[in-house]
Every structure is written in C-alpha cells, then in structure tokens.
Amino acid sequence: KFEDFLKFQQYGAEKLLRDMTGVGEKDYTDEQIHDIALFFAGIVDCKSSFTRTHCIGAAEKADVMTKFYGFDADKSIRFYLSAALHDIGKLIIQNDILEKRGKLDDNEFANIKTHAAATYEILSKIEGFEDITRWASNHHEKLNGRGYPRGLSADELTLEDRLMACLDIYQAL
C-alpha cells in the first residue's frame, strides 16, 4: 500500500522491520531458516545483474557437494545456509562498483573486498551460526595466505572453508 511506502520513507527499513517483527530472540525451524536464507540470497542476487543467481546457485551446488562428501543432515543444512548467505555483505557495496564493466581500480577493489568482513559482522550476530559465519565469511581466503578478509593460510582453513571458496569460484565462472 502507498501508506506503507510512505512509512518506509519516513522511518526507514530498520525501524519498520523492528516494529513488525519485534526485538528479541526467537527460535526458528530448519525450514524457516532455509526460507529466510533464500530470501536474503535473493536480495543479494538481485542487487547486481552480474551476480543475479550467484548465491542461490552456490547454495544449490552446496547441497550437491554435501551429499558427495557425506555430510550428515544437520551439517548439510548449515553448509547450504552458509553458501546462500556468503555474499550478504555485498549489501553494503555500492551498485556502481558491483555493476562496473571492466577492471576495478585499487580503491574499488579495496571496497568490494570489505564484503567478506561485512558478511562476518552480519552473521556473527546470530546465535548458533558460528560455523555458518566462519564458512561464509572465509569464502575469499586462499591457501597461500593472500586471501581476504583475514589472510588465513592453508593450515588455518578447514575443509568447509576450502569447499566454500571452491563453490564461490565455480558458481562465479
């Protein structure tokens, strides 16, 4: 409704979401968490025409990968969620940088690199998401320690961190 749009304009998204959902802790079922993750993945994917199916595609491939590696049901769900949410930090990146055709300059590249740390900041606020947060925010780490945001090396990266990085690259290609 138009009145709702005016409220959004007047009060902003955060206040309206807090008013609608209430502040506090709430337990969700795996299915609800799955749906919420897909909702946010869809928002991230829609932010840029270059990545319009990236997060959802990575989540679908994560599902296949967890079956291949024999993850149990709980770990499979958690890995799927981390793939769906791995680029949620891109919500803070300006569209002109995400949509730029051609090579990014040094400042633009430094800006886009902040999305992995932002993913960590967003997901780390969710109790019980510790492993999801780690796997999602480490998707640009490299075995040689030259990745970001933390510059972790091979001995600091778990199998799941490495798989998430592979998923991200494969889906991007």
N, C-alpha and C positions, 0 to 999 in steps of 0.2 A: 504494500500500500504506500501511497505517496507520503502519508503521515509518518510511516516508519522510516522512509528515506530521509525526511526532514530531521527526525530524531537522530539518525545516524550521523547526519551532517553536523547537527548541533552538539551532540555529546561524544561522538567518536565511538569506534568499534569496541574498545576495551570496556568502557563503562556499560554499554548496551549488552555485551556478552556476559559481564559480571551480573547485571541485573536479571538477565534471562536465565542464567544457569546457577546463580548463587555462588558464593565463595565458600570453599571448604573442600574437604576430602570426600571422594566418592569412589566406591568400588564398581568396576565395570567387568562385564563378562568378556571372554576372549573374542567373541563375535562382535561385541560393541567396540572393543579396542581396534579390531580389524577394520571395522567400518569407519571409525574416526581416523585411523591412519590413511585409509584410502581417500577420505575426504581431503585431508591435508596434502597428500601426494598429488591429488587432482589440482589443488590450488597452485602448488609449486609448478606442476607441469604446464598449467595454463599461463603462468607468468611470462613464459618465453616461447615463441614459435619454434625456436631451435630445440627445445627440450620438452615438447608438448606431450610426450609419452615416456619420458625418461624414468621417473620414479616408479610409476605403475609397472613399466616394463621390467625394471630391476627387481621389483617385488615378485613378479611372476617368475622370473628366472631364479630368484632365491628359493622359491617353492620347489622348483625342479632340482636345484643344487642340493637342498637339504635332503631330498629323497635319495639322491645319488650317494651322498656321504653318510646316510643312515642316521641322521639326527632324530632324536625322539620327538614326539608330538609337541611338547612344550617348547623345546629349543627351536623347532621348525617355525612355530608361530612367532617367536621372538626374533628370529633371524629375518623372517618375512617383514615384520614391522620395522626392523632397522633399515631394510632396503627401501621400504615405502617412504620412510622419513629421513633418509640420509641427506637429502638436499634441502630440508626445511629451512636451513639457514640462508638459502638463496632468497627468501622473502625480504631480507634486508638489503639486497643488492639492487642497485638502480637498473631499471629496464634498459636504458640506453647502453649500459655495459653488457648486459645479458644478450641484447639484440645486435650488438655491433658485428658487422661483417668485416672479416679480416682480422689481423693480429691486434691483440690488445697492447697498449703501451704499458710501461712499467707500473705506473700508478693504477691503471685499470686492472692489471693482473694482481697487484697487491690487494686491491679492493675485493676482487672476486675470491681471492684466497681466504678472506675472512669468513666465508660462508661455512666452512667446516667447523671453525671455533664457535660460530653462532649456533650451528646445529647442536654442539655440545651444551652450550648455555641454555638453549630451549629445552632439550630433552632431559638434562640433568635435574631439572626441577620436578620431574615426575618420579614419585617414589616407586621403587620396584623396577625401574627402567635402566638400572646401572649397566647391564651388559648390552642392552639395545643402544644406549647412549654411546658406549665405547665403540661398538661395531660401526654405528652410523657415522660418528664424527671422525673416525680414523680412515675413512674411505679414500683419502688422498695421501696417506702415508706410503713410503717406499722402503723397500728392503735395505737400500743403501743409506738410509737416514736423511735423504734430501727431500722428503715429502713434507706435507703440512697438515695440521697446524702445529704439531709438536716436534717434528723431526725425529720420529721414532725409528729405530733400526730393526733389522731382522729379528734379533733375539728379544726385542720388546713387543713384537707383533704376534698376536695369537692367530691360529688358523682362521678363525672367523673374521678377524681384521683383514687378513690377506684375501679371503674369499670375497669380502665386501668390495675391496679395491678392484679385484678382477671383474666382479659384476658391474661395477660402475663403468669401467673401461669398455667392457664388452657391450653393454647397453648403449653407451655413447657412440660406439662405432656403428 
